[in-house]
Every structure is written in C-alpha cells, then in structure tokens.
Amino acid sequence: MINQAQATNGGSRPRGMVVANGVPLSGVHSFEVVNNAFFQADTFHLTLLLSAQPPGRGVDFWSRQEQLELEFLLGFPDDPDNPRKSDLTSFLLGCADEIEIDPGANTMVLTGRDLSARLIDFKRTKVFSSGTLVASDVVTQIAKAQGLTPVVTPTTVAAGGYYQIIKALVASDVTYWDIVTKLAQYEGYQAYVRGRELHFEPRVAKSADPYVLHWQAPPADGGAAASNAVQLSFQRNLSLAKDLRVKVLSFNSKTNQAVSEVAERKRVQQQGGVVVPFGGEPQEYVRTFPNLDASRAQAKAKAILQELSAHEMSLSAELPGDVLLMPTSLIQVSGTGSAFDQAYYTASVTRQYAYDGGFRMSVAAKNQTPNS
C-alpha cells in the first residue's frame, strides 16, 4: 500500500503555495483543488486577501488581468516556516476562467481549470489522414498542436475503423477533448492532463499498489470505531447489481447493413459454498450509434458494460490531507467485513487548504462488486 492504513494523530505542518505566471502569490487565504478522473477537467477555487497584496497589485491591477496561469502546490516541508516550491507537490496547473473581486469583503476569488481546457475549448482544426493513423498517433498530434507534451502508450489497432470514428466526430463539430476521450473509451484507456502533459494510457490495474482505507468496528466491550478516514460511507446501486446486458445497434451506410451486438455480465453468488447464478431478468440497456461494423459495435458494447458496472458500488470519504492519493490511484477498502471490502477506482480527489495550515481532502470512488 502507498499510505498508512491505521489512524494516526499526525504532527506534520502542511503548507500550500500558489504560483501565478511564475511568481508565488501573497495573501492566499484558502484554495480548493479538485482532481478528476473519468474524462473531466481538474478545477480550482482560490481566495486571496486584497489587503495582503504587495504594492502595485491592488484592485486596479487585478481588474486588468487577461491571462493568469496558476499552479497549486501542497506538501509537508522540512522547514514549514520557509517552504520552497521544490519541497511541495504540484496538484494543478491551469488558467483562471473568472475573477470575482469584493472590496467590501477584502477578498478576490479566482476559479478555473487545468490545461485540459486547451482541448475542451477548441474545436477540431487538424486534418487526419485515412489509413495511416492509430488512436495513439491521433492523440499525440492533438497534444503537440495544443502545446502539451504527449505521454502516450502506443495502440496497435489498425486505423481504418478509428479514422471512421474521427470522421464521425469531426462531422459533429466536436472539440479535441471529445476526440481524445472517445478514443480512450474505445481503447479502454484513461485520458487526463497533468501539468503540461497529456496522458493517454491504460487504466490502473487491479494489481496496482493501492491506497488503503481501513475501518475497524468498535470493540464488543465498548469504545469507538477506528479508521484512517475521518468519515467513510458506501453506496450500492441495486438496479446495476443485477445481471447486465448492453445491446448496441447501428446501421452502416457504406455496407447498407444493420448491426446488433450484445455484451453481458452475469452475476454469481455463494450459497452453501456453491457458486450459483443470480435469478431474474437482466437489466438491459440499448444504445444506437451510426456507421459501426460488427467488431466496433461489440467493442462499444463492452465499453458501455464496463462503465455501467463501475457505477454499482461507490464510496465517499473525508480524510486528513496528504500528497499520495490521486485520481489514478486504486483504493482498497478493508475491515468492514462486507462486500464493500474491495478495490475501487478513484473518481475524484478534492483537496482544501487554508492559510492557518488546515489541510483536508475528500475522495469519491466507484467500482463493481467482486462477485461478477
């Protein structure tokens, strides 16, 4: 595991830093950084004290800013009274979308997103050649075109089918982010921006070193429960707990043929030491997409089935702040003595920091039960 699973008192003094256009900001009151998985931009919310700004950086200065690139850092430096940027971990690099100044309250609030905004806000302009590109090539070209460094795991599927996907996406006047995330879904990849890098890579494996959340029930003779989480709760979607069937329908205008492909997940349970199937009718989902051949329709059905399954079991937790948990982390729950003791994929991590040293975080994660 990558963290300390047992509850600790903790004596470290956390520190945060915000750098704007290369210069550390003064008067940081508090900030929140949300690191997202599942193809969403990371976001930030920063509050500055106007009275703590250096000379020349009053209301007039901030009211005239047109572009602010902000970097948010957190950590536990050896010298908390004199933290250096090199002592801290960067959690978001992005640009402000909006500034709100309230002179009466002595505050200025900046909100924005990470550099995935360069893909989200721009419609496709590049032309991709048929028969020469695979998904990883397309993503690499998009990253470079938008000023990002590609960190791309090569894909090996021939480009013909993917070129048709790209053509369909472009025909609907989509953004670069739409293209990247659709290709990631077809490949079973994750796509996200970290710093100035666009990552396009396989999802975290179930065998990955996990971040452990442990819960221990109160002793029989009385006392409190123990956990390394301040608060821990679980949810289960009972509609998705059944057998699942996904049917993908398509009409290929080139071949003039209708396509119907099905992907299924059958659930099993233990009864008296014997594995038996669940009873009842499966929950069926039907989706329609244009111009898919049989192989691509089957791949689409499997991808939808996997995404639906991932929404069955979920957790939310409040934790003391640390620099270890990321959206790419696998979370392992232990100690509840229930079906909730399993691995979860992180959906989002929210870190909140205040000038007085307060540092806490929350996490949302989801996955399917292990009896599928």
Residue pairs with C-beta under 8 A, 6 or more apart in sequence:
1 209
1 210
1 211
1 212
1 332
2 209
2 210
2 211
2 324
2 329
3 211
3 212
3 228
3 322
3 324
3 325
4 228
5 212
5 213
5 214
5 228
5 334
6 214
6 226
6 228
7 226
7 227
7 228
8 228
10 320
12 76
13 76
13 80
13 357
14 74
14 75
14 76
14 80
14 321
14 353
14 357
14 358
14 359
15 74
15 75
15 76
15 77
15 80
15 83
15 87
15 88
15 357
16 28
16 31
16 72
16 73
16 74
16 88
16 353
16 359
17 24
17 28
17 72
17 73
17 74
17 83
17 85
17 88
18 24
18 25
18 28
18 31
18 46
18 70
18 71
18 72
18 73
19 25
19 70
19 71
19 73
19 85
20 68
20 69
20 70
21 68
21 69
24 85
25 48
26 52
26 53
26 54
26 57
27 48
27 49
27 50
27 51
27 52
27 53
28 46
28 47
28 48
28 49
28 355
29 47
29 48
29 49
29 107
29 354
29 355
30 46
30 47
30 352
30 353
30 354
30 355
31 44
31 45
31 46
31 47
31 72
31 352
31 353
32 44
32 45
32 46
32 350
32 351
32 352
32 353
33 42
33 43
33 44
33 72
33 74
33 91
33 92
33 350
33 351
34 42
34 43
34 44
34 348
34 349
34 350
34 351
35 42
35 91
35 92
35 326
35 327
35 348
35 349
35 350
35 351
36 42
36 43
36 192
36 327
36 347
36 348
37 190
37 192
37 327
37 328
37 345
37 346
37 347
37 348
38 347
39 177
39 181
39 184
39 191
39 192
40 348
41 113
41 114
41 116
41 117
41 120
41 193
42 92
42 94
42 113
42 114
42 116
42 192
42 193
43 111
43 112
43 113
43 114
44 70
44 72
44 92
44 94
44 110
44 111
44 112
44 113
45 109
45 110
45 111
46 70
46 72
46 109
46 110
46 111
47 107
47 108
47 109
48 107
48 108
48 109
48 110
49 106
49 107
49 108
50 58
50 59
50 101
50 103
50 106
50 107
50 108
51 106
53 61
53 62
59 101
59 103
62 99
62 101
62 108
63 99
63 101
65 96
65 99
67 95
68 95
68 96
68 99
68 110
68 112
69 93
69 94
69 95
70 92
70 93
70 94
70 95
70 96
70 110
70 112
71 90
71 92
71 93
72 90
72 91
72 92
72 93
73 85
73 88
73 89
73 90
73 91
74 88
74 89
74 91
74 321
74 323
74 351
74 353
74 359
75 83
75 87
75 88
75 89
75 323
76 323
77 83
77 84
77 87
77 88
78 87
79 87
89 323
90 195
91 323
91 351
92 114
93 114
93 115
93 195
93 196
94 112
94 113
94 114
94 115
94 117
95 112
95 113
95 115
95 117
96 110
96 111
96 112
97 111
97 112
97 113
97 117
98 110
98 111
98 112
99 108
99 109
99 110
100 108
100 109
100 110
100 111
101 107
101 108
101 109
102 108
102 109
113 120
114 193
114 194
115 148
115 193
115 195
115 196
116 177
116 192
116 193
116 198
118 146
118 147
118 148
118 176
119 142
119 146
119 175
119 176
119 177
119 180
119 193
119 198
120 175
120 176
120 177
121 175
122 146
122 175
122 176
123 173
123 174
123 175
123 176
124 169
124 170
124 173
124 174
124 175
124 176
124 179
126 141
126 142
126 145
128 138
128 141
128 163
128 166
129 163
130 159
130 160
130 163
131 159
131 160
131 163
132 159
133 141
133 159
133 162
133 163
134 154
134 155
134 156
134 157
134 158
134 159
134 162
135 155
135 157
135 162
135 183
135 186
135 187
135 189
135 200
136 152
136 153
136 154
136 155
136 200
137 159
138 162
138 166
138 179
138 183
139 150
139 152
139 180
139 183
139 191
139 198
139 200
140 150
140 152
142 176
142 179
142 180
142 198
143 149
143 150
143 152
143 198
144 150
145 176
146 176
146 198
147 196
148 193
148 196
148 197
148 198
149 196
149 197
149 198
150 197
150 198
150 200
151 197
151 198
151 199
151 200
151 201
152 198
152 199
152 200
152 201
153 189
153 200
153 201
153 202
155 187
155 189
157 187
161 293
161 295
161 296
162 183
162 186
164 291
165 182
165 183
165 186
165 296
166 179
168 290
168 291
169 178
169 179
169 182
170 179
180 191
180 198
180 200
181 191
183 189
183 191
183 200
184 190
184 191
184 200
185 303
185 307
186 296
186 299
186 300
186 303
188 202
188 203
188 303
188 306
189 200
189 201
189 202
189 203
190 199
190 200
190 201
190 202
190 203
190 204
190 328
191 198
191 199
191 200
192 198
192 199
192 327
192 328
193 199
203 345
204 328
204 329
204 330
204 345
205 330
206 330
206 343
208 330
209 330
210 329
210 330
210 331
210 332
210 343
211 324
211 325
211 329
211 330
211 331
211 332
211 346
212 228
212 331
212 332
212 333
212 334
213 227
213 228
213 229
213 232
213 315
213 317
213 331
213 332
213 333
213 334
214 227
214 228
214 333
214 334
214 335
215 225
215 226
215 227
215 229
215 232
215 333
215 334
215 335
215 336
216 225
216 226
216 227
216 335
217 225
217 335
217 337
218 224
218 225
227 335
228 319
229 317
229 318
229 319
230 317
230 318
230 319
230 320
230 360
231 316
231 317
231 318
232 315
232 316
232 317
232 318
233 315
233 316
233 317
234 313
234 314
234 315
234 336
234 340
235 313
235 314
235 315
235 316
236 312
236 313
236 314
236 369
237 311
237 312
237 313
237 314
239 283
240 283
240 308
240 309
240 311
240 312
241 267
241 312
241 369
242 267
242 278
242 280
242 281
242 282
242 283
243 264
243 265
243 266
243 267
243 277
243 278
243 280
243 281
243 282
243 283
244 264
244 265
244 282
244 283
244 284
244 285
244 305
244 308
244 309
245 262
245 263
245 264
245 265
245 282
245 283
245 284
245 285
246 262
246 263
246 264
246 284
246 285
246 286
246 287
246 301
246 302
246 304
246 305
246 308
247 260
247 261
247 262
247 284
247 285
247 286
247 287
247 301
248 259
248 260
248 261
248 262
248 263
248 286
248 287
248 288
248 289
248 292
248 297
248 298
248 300
248 301
248 304
249 258
249 259
249 260
249 286
249 287
249 288
249 289
249 297
250 258
250 259
250 260
250 288
250 289
250 290
250 291
250 292
250 297
251 257
251 258
251 259
251 290
251 291
252 258
252 259
252 291
252 292
252 293
253 290
253 291
254 291
255 293
259 292
259 293
259 294
259 297
260 297
261 294
261 297
261 298
261 300
261 301
262 301
263 298
263 301
263 302
263 304
263 305
264 282
264 305
265 305
265 309
265 372
266 277
266 278
266 282
266 372
267 277
267 278
267 371
267 372
268 275
268 276
268 277
268 278
268 371
268 372
269 275
269 276
269 277
269 278
269 371
270 276
270 371
285 304
285 308
287 300
287 301
287 304
289 297
289 300
292 300
309 368
309 372
310 345
310 366
310 367
310 368
311 366
312 366
312 367
312 368
312 369
313 339
313 340
313 342
313 344
313 366
313 367
313 368
313 369
314 344
314 347
314 364
314 365
314 366
314 367
315 331
315 333
315 340
315 344
315 363
315 364
315 365
315 366
316 362
316 363
316 364
316 365
317 362
317 363
318 360
318 361
318 362
319 325
319 360
319 361
319 362
319 363
320 359
320 360
320 361
321 351
321 352
321 353
321 359
321 360
321 361
322 361
325 331
325 346
325 349
325 361
325 363
326 346
326 349
327 346
327 347
327 348
327 349
328 346
329 346
330 343
330 344
330 345
330 346
331 343
331 344
331 345
331 346
331 363
331 365
332 342
332 343
332 344
333 340
333 341
333 342
333 343
333 344
334 341
335 341
339 369
339 370
339 371
342 367
342 369
342 370
343 367
343 370
344 365
344 366
344 367
345 365
345 366
345 367
346 363
346 364
346 365
347 364
347 365
347 366
348 363
348 364
349 361
349 362
349 363
350 361
350 362
350 363
351 359
351 360
351 361
352 358
352 359
352 360
352 361
353 359
